[in-house]
Amino acid sequence: MLVPMAKVEVIGPKNLFFDVVSLIHEEGSLHIEDLSRKIQSGEMPIDHMEVFEKQQVDQERMEELLIRVRAILKALHRADTPMDKSDRQQQYNELFALSVEDLSAEIHDVIEEVEDRTSMLATSHTSLESEMALLARYEPILHKIQPLAKQIVTTGAYESVALLVERRYKAGLEQLKEELDRLTHKQCEIVSTDVDEDTTAAIVVFSKTYSEPVHKFLSMENVNQIRLPQEFQDMPFDVAYKELLERRKSLPDDLKRISAELEAMSFKWQLKLATVRDVLIDKTEEISAIPKFGSTAYAFVVTGWMPAAKVKDFKKIVASKWGQDIIIEEKEIKEEEYGETPVALKNSKAVEPFQFLVGVYGMPRYGTVDPTWMLFVFYPLFFGMIVGDLGYGLIMLGIVIWLRLKFKENPVIQLSTSILGPAATMVCAFGIIYAEFFGDLLSHYLGWVMDISVLGITLPFHRVQLVNEFMIIAVAVGVVHVSFGLVLGIINAVRGGHKKHIYEKGGILTLILSVLIAVGLGMASNVFGDWAVWGQVVFAIIAFGGFIFAIRGGGIMGAIETLESFTGMVTYIRIMAVGLAGAIFADAINQIVAGTTNIALAAVIAILLHSLNFIICAFSPSIHALRLNFLEFFGKFYETGNQMYQPFTKTGGEKSA
């Protein structure tokens, strides 16, 4: 749900401004409003709070230190470096209490001791890793070429060049030889061998007298020359190969030594540096925030938003320090201010991960309905209806559980599996309803499925055999989903006082429901007799009235929205179509396997094709389930806001490194 917010205005004497701002920063619940626009437009007849020259100098000094500290941390960072939170908090409090001069001196001492050595080690570490990767690429090439090099005896008067040629162009070496003979007056030789099935290596030996025209020719013809690293360029290829092998043996030990030293420095300094970074961020943020506030000759003005539940405690904290000297006024948030009011979402632990998907579409506008829990319900539901295979669902669920256990510290994987877990669970549930386990393996080939009656409904629902019924169910789901979206649109319109939106959404909903009732009466004419006909006439009139109200509210767009609502409901057929495609493919795989007499071959075919279908089922239905929610459902009610709730808060020394 959307957290109820309160607009707060803090006013006090200028001599207490920096103390109050520091308290707001420490308390960390006020989302600051930048008053610049209102001051410039004359909406608020006050001035900007000005940053003193010394504060600007202090900010520039701290920003410069912050850049250097971050560079050191980047070089030192090791994910498993332990950091005690209480120790970090204590150091944070001590450093934050220092004046800018004392803090700068303290940080300079740390930087002087760590920066140069860290930079040198990090550079060496990166250089060694790059060299290892480079030599790993050259070793197999030289391994193939160096036997050729041994066949060629060169003197100081001759030069050699190694080439790589695609085997299909191997015949081109003869043409190359002819051209080089012409350039060198036949003082040239080419020796070649196949490196692998795709590549041929060749060594060209020629007189140094013709070095310039040969290199120029090879360059102009875009011949793929083997250019060794700088330290091996002047060596014969067989010698270079031996040196390269020796270098590759020594590199891991060098890299291990440097890594160990970086690890030791990280263990010693990372907590201190991470804490220093947080202090510098917080202090510079306090100075950067000053121009957002307003002032008069004797007073300051701070405005912003915070959760309504926190206002009372905030007032108590301020009153305990300054009594009546600081005035805190809670203002009503007007409807026209909803667009700029920051949005905070609060949902249960199970629903919370779906806030990420909502954020992809855009955060909801303040004062409207939070759709997070609806996405929690409908996304897994549609995904499960489409895939609906117990075998695939169990594999998905197994992968989700494995990822959650394997990568407990990875927030991205934890978030994604929290979304995919309910979806996989619904796949299993609908797999039971459809009696599908890797297609019709259980129902058709093993005969383990029996029909049962639950509340007059026969289960399982064999969707491959009941295509028409499945289509009707899919459209019915669309009708319910779109109608629910229109109900939410009416609720949002009532909350915002938008009469035109009430007319438009209410008119469309009335039209849809009237049409459904009229159709239902027509289908039940044998029960209601002539009353069914009169009922159809009445609801047809009501439907027409709903259409008139939709146009009254939205004009031509109301008519277009009405048409889109009906076409949108029909697009839910994709639940049936995409689902059947996967189910029929799975059945076809089983049929192919059943017709294969070789058991081993049948197993390979089953694994490969079911794996392919599983991959398709993991991605395509997800896209369709999101599309139905975002376009057909959200489009009926969802209004996006301009900003998320981001309180002015300190890192407090608890920010992860």
Secondary structure, 3 states (H helix, E strand, C coil): CECCEEEEEEEEEHHHHHHHHHHHHHHCCCEECCCHHHHHHCCCCCEECCCCHHHHHHHHHHHHHHHHHHHHHHHHCCCCCCCCHHHHHHHHHHHHCCCHHHHHHHHHHHHHHHHHHHHHHHHHHHHHHHHHHHHHHHHHHHHHHHHHHHHCCCCCCEEEEEEEEEHHHCCHHHHHHHHHHHHHCCCEEEEEEECCCCEEEEEEEEEHHHHHHHHHHHHHCCCCECCCCHHHCCCCHHHHHHHHHHHHHHHHHHHHHHHHHHHHHHHHHHHHHHHHHHHHHHHHHHHHHHHHCEECCCEEEEEEEEEHHHHHHHHHHHHHHHHHHCEEEEECCCHHHHHHCCECECCCCCCCCHHHHHHHHCCECCCCCCCHHHHHHHHHHHHHHHHCCHHHHHHHHHHHHHHHHHCCCCHHHHHHHHHHHHHHHHHHHHHHHHCCECCEHHHHHHCCCCCEEECCEEECCCCCCCHHHHHHHHHHHHHHHHHHHHHHHHHHHHHHCCHHHHHHHHHHHHHHHHHHHHHHHHHCHHHHCHHHHHHHHHHHHHHHHHHHHHHHHHCHHHHHHHHHHHHHHHCCHHHHHHHHHHHHHHHHHHHHHHCCCCHHHHHHHHHHHHHHHHHHHHHHHHHHHHHHHHHHHHHHCCCECCCECCCCCCCCCCCCC
